[in-house]
Amino acid sequence: MGGTSPKVKRQQKDFISWFEIPAINFQQSVNFYNQIFGIDMETNIDDNYAMAFFPVSNGIGGSIVAGPGSTPGDSGPLIYLNAGKDLNLVLGNVENAGGRIVMPKTLISEESGYFAIFIDSEGNKLALYSSQ
């Protein structure tokens, strides 16, 4: 005897609110992302977890995390990191920082921009995105 109810369309600006990249060798992972992006991540270490935060002034943030349950891997969801205007500037640092490029800069479309896929120093598969 169920009736039909109208579906409510939910719209939001972003569907990601936070991300965490797992690490076993915490400092190696922090050094990797500091090097490829040219940043200095703030760290917070306690008895159970170590976290290093990607610097953001607004928008979606994330961190590198080491501790119980934080196991790097190359399968599962793929996170696209913003590489600015031209992802080649970040992608060019991946191998020198201890990572591996899986897919070079690739055109999605003229309207959508470019992406590339890499494996970080811990074995996580991630992507970079840029408009150029």
C-alpha positions in Angstrom: 0.0 0.0 0.0 2.9 2.3 -0.4 2.4 5.4 -2.4 4.9 7.2 -4.5 6.5 10.2 -3.1 8.3 12.7 -5.3 12.1 12.4 -5.4 13.9 15.3 -3.9 16.8 16.4 -6.0 19.7 17.2 -3.8 22.3 19.7 -5.0 25.4 20.7 -3.3 28.5 22.6 -4.3 31.0 19.8 -3.5 30.5 16.1 -2.8 33.9 15.7 -1.2 34.5 17.4 2.1 37.8 15.9 3.2 40.3 13.3 2.0 43.0 11.3 3.7 45.9 9.7 2.0 47.2 6.7 4.0 50.9 6.2 4.7 53.1 3.7 6.5 56.3 5.7 6.3 54.8 9.1 7.3 57.8 11.3 6.9 58.6 9.9 3.4 55.0 10.6 2.3 55.0 14.1 3.7 58.3 14.8 2.0 56.9 13.4 -1.3 53.9 15.8 -1.3 55.9 18.7 -0.1 58.3 18.2 -2.9 55.9 17.6 -5.8 53.6 20.6 -4.8 56.4 22.9 -3.4 54.5 23.2 -0.1 55.3 22.8 3.6 52.7 20.7 5.3 51.8 21.3 9.0 51.9 18.1 11.0 50.2 16.8 14.1 51.4 13.7 15.8 49.9 11.9 18.8 50.2 8.5 20.4 48.1 6.8 17.7 48.1 8.9 14.5 50.3 11.2 12.6 48.6 13.7 10.2 50.1 16.3 7.8 47.7 18.8 6.3 47.6 20.1 2.8 47.5 23.9 3.1 44.2 25.4 1.9 42.7 28.8 2.5 39.2 27.8 1.5 37.7 24.8 -0.3 38.3 21.1 0.3 41.2 20.1 2.5 42.9 16.8 3.2 45.8 15.2 4.9 48.3 12.4 4.9 47.6 10.0 7.8 49.6 7.2 9.4 48.3 5.0 12.1 45.9 2.1 12.7 43.8 1.3 9.7 45.8 3.6 7.4 47.0 1.2 4.7 48.3 2.5 1.3 47.0 0.9 -1.8 46.6 1.3 -5.6 43.0 0.2 -5.8 39.7 1.7 -4.7 38.5 5.3 -5.1 40.7 7.6 -7.2 41.3 11.1 -5.7 42.1 13.9 -8.2 44.3 16.5 -6.7 44.2 20.1 -8.1 47.5 20.7 -9.9 46.8 24.4 -10.7 46.8 25.7 -14.2 49.2 23.2 -15.7 49.6 19.8 -14.1 53.0 19.2 -15.8 54.5 21.5 -13.1 53.5 19.0 -10.4 53.8 15.8 -12.5 57.3 16.7 -13.4 58.3 16.4 -9.7 56.7 12.9 -9.1 59.6 10.7 -10.1 62.3 12.8 -8.4 60.2 12.6 -5.2 60.0 8.8 -5.3 56.7 8.2 -7.2 55.9 6.7 -10.5 53.8 8.1 -13.4 51.1 5.6 -14.5 49.4 7.8 -17.1 51.0 11.0 -18.5 49.1 14.3 -19.0 46.0 13.4 -21.0 43.3 15.6 -22.5 39.8 14.9 -21.2 38.3 17.5 -23.6 39.0 21.2 -24.4 36.2 22.2 -22.1 37.1 19.8 -19.2 40.9 20.0 -19.1 43.6 17.4 -18.4 44.5 14.7 -16.0 47.4 12.3 -15.2 47.7 9.4 -12.8 50.6 8.6 -10.6 51.6 6.2 -7.7 53.0 8.1 -4.7 56.0 7.1 -2.6 53.7 4.9 -0.4 52.1 3.0 -3.3 48.8 5.0 -3.4 47.3 5.6 -6.8 46.2 9.2 -7.3 45.4 11.6 -10.1 46.2 15.2 -10.9 43.8 17.6 -12.7 44.4 20.9 -14.4 42.5 23.1 -16.9 45.5 23.4 -19.2 
